[in-house]
Amino acid sequence: MKLTALVLLPTLAAAAPHYTFPKLTGEAEWSSVRQTANWQNNGPVTDVSSEAIRCYERSPGTAAPATASVQAGGAIRWSASQAVYHPGALSAYMAKVPSGSTAATFNGAGQVWFKVYQDYPTTSQNQYQFPSLNKADFSFNIPSCLPSGDYLFRIEHVALHAAGQANGAQFYISCAQIAVKGGSGSKSPSGNQLVSFPGAYKPSDPGLLVNIYNTGGKAYTPAGPSVFTC
């Protein structure tokens, strides 16, 4: 099903067991998190070449009302609209806002995104066991070595229940505007640690085109870059 169909048929999509990531824990919905196009119908992004794969804003580039302050080396916590129902892979990315822009004005374009978290399903009897399944609250660490300043923080859950065919993977995405405080600035991501959205993924990536019901004993390979560490 194409994204446009999901947007035009909110009643049908709402009946599906989908979810959004509308807030940082303790905030009101869509406060520092940019309101996504699926805020009412919960429909996913399935086209990795679409600009929707970046932040999936309701209106592309539209800022959230607030920017959350987060301590470098500390945790950022997200709450889903409901427990993650689909088996899949959870990841988190950050993008440093360039000089002259703010978290509210930056659209996240370019090769600026780096991964700061990736869960890894385990394999048991040729099937994957997904750690994010049935959870509604998620916590990620902000690398302490990053420079202080404004960032976009992107949470992504890629549901893999229909990923046995190309473009079957379903992406549930949100971006929060954050200001990182107290960063040492001793290290920054570079080279192939930095990716763009769209551009980071291909439909044929093994982490996106996969039969999760019969793994053949193979370990799961997440899509995208390796996790940046200090």
N, C-alpha and C positions, 0 to 999 in steps of 0.2 A: 504494500500500500504506500502510495506516495505521500510526502509531507503535506502537499496541498489538500489532499483528500482528508487527512486527519484534521487539518485546521477547519475545513468546511463542514465536518461532521462531528461536532463536539459531543452530541448525545451518544453516538456510537462509541467514540473514543473514551468517554467518561465511564462507560460500562466495563471497559477493559481494566485489568488490574495494574495500571501504570502508576507513576509517581513523579513528583517534582522535588527539587531541592530549593525551597523558597526562602530559607532564612539561615543565618548564623544562630546557633543556640542562644536563647535569651533575648533575641530581637523579635520585632514584629516582622511578619512576612513582607518580603520585597522592600526591606529597609536599606541595608547596604548591599543586598543581592539584587541584581538587575532583573526586572520582571521578564520572564521567558514567554515565548510565543505559545507554549502549551500550558500556561498558568490556569486555564479553565478546563482544557480537554485532556491534559496529561500525555498527549501524543509524543512519540519519539522523533528524533532525527535519524534517517537511514541513509542519507546521501553524504558520504564523507568528503565529497568535492564541493558541497554547498557551504556558503558562509555561515549558515546556521550551525555548523559543527563547531564554531568558535565559542560563542556565548549564548546562542539561541534566543537573543533578545526579542521581546514582543515587537519592538520597533528598533531595528538595527542601530547600534551606537547610542541608544538612549540611556542616560545615566540613571543610577539608583539615587534616591533622595539623600543618602548618607554614605560616609566612608568610615569603616570600622577601624579602630586602632588595635594593633596586634603586636605583641612583644616578640622580637627575634629570639629564637630558642624556646619559645612558648608554644602553646597549642591554639589552633583555630578549630572550632567545633561547628558542625553543620547538623541541621535537623531536616529530615525528609518529610514530605507531606503525609506519607504513610510508609510502613515497612517495605523495604525493597523486596518485591515479590518474585522478580525474575532472577534466575541464576546468571551471573555475569562477573565481570571484572571491574573493580573500583579503582580509579586513579585520581590524582590531583596534580594540577599544574599551576605555575605562577608565571607572570609576565611583568618585568620591571617597566614602569611608566617612564617614557623618555623625558629628558629635560624640556621644559616649556609646556608640559602637559600635566594633568592631574589624573587620579584614578577615575574621576567623573567624566573627563573629556577624552580619555584614551579609548580607542576602539579595538585595541588588541591586534591590529593588522601587522603582518611581518613575521620574520623569524625571531621571535622574542619569547616564546613559551618554553619552559623547562619543567620536567616532571619532578615532583617532590614526594610522591607516594604512589605505590602500586601494590595491590594485594595479589597474592599468588595462590590460586587454588591447588589443593593437593589432589593426588590421584589415588583412587581406591577401587579395585575391581573394574578397571577400565572406565571408570567414571570420575568426573571432577567433583570435588567438594568445595563449594564457594563460601569464603568467610564473610562476605557482605550480605548473604541471603538472610532475609527476615529481620534485618536490622533497620532502625530508623534514625539512629544517631551515630555520627562519625567524627573522629578527631584526627587531626593532622598536625605535625610539628612544622613550625617555620624554621628553616635552617638558620642557625645563629650567625653564620659567617656572611650572610647577605648584607649588602649595604642598606642602610635605613632609607625610607622613602615610600612613595606610593607604588602599589602593585595591583594587578588583577589576580584573583585567586579563582581557579576554575575547577569545579568538581565534576567528575564524569563517571557515570555507571553505564557500561555497555552490556546490555542484555543479550544473551547468546542462545536463548531457547530456539530461535529460528535461524541461527547462523550457519546452518548446513548448506545454504545457498548464498551466492553473492548478493550483497546488500540486504541480507537478512538480519544482520546485527542491528540492534536498536540502541540509540544513544540518548541518555537522559543527562542533561547538562545544565549547569548554572554558573554564573560568574559573580563574585563578590568584589566590591571595591574596598581595599584595605590600605592602611598606612602602617608600615613596619617601623617599629621604634627599637632603638638600642642595638641595631645590627653592627657587627664589627667591621664589615666591609672587607674582610680578608680574602674572600674568594667569591667569584661569580661564575655562573655557567658560561660555557663558550663552545664553539665548534659544533659537533653533531649532537651536543646536549640541547641545543636550541632548535625548535621547530616552529612551523607556522600552521595555523588553522584557517582554511583548509591547506593541505599539503603534508601533514604529519602521517596520515593514514592512506592506505589503498584498500579497496574492497577485497583484494586477494591476500592481505596480510594474514598469517596463520592464526593470529589472535582474534580475527574478525570473520574468517571463513573456516569454521571448525564444527565438527559434530561432537557436541559435548556429551552425548549419550553413549558414545562408543569411542573412547580415546585411543584405542589400540595400545594403551600403556604409555603413550607419549606425554611428556610434561607440557603444560600449557605455556605458550609463548605470547606475552602481552604485546599489543601493538604500541608503536611509538618508541621514544628514546629510553635509555636507562635512567634510573632515578639519580638526580643530582644530590650529592652529599658534601658536607664540609670537610 
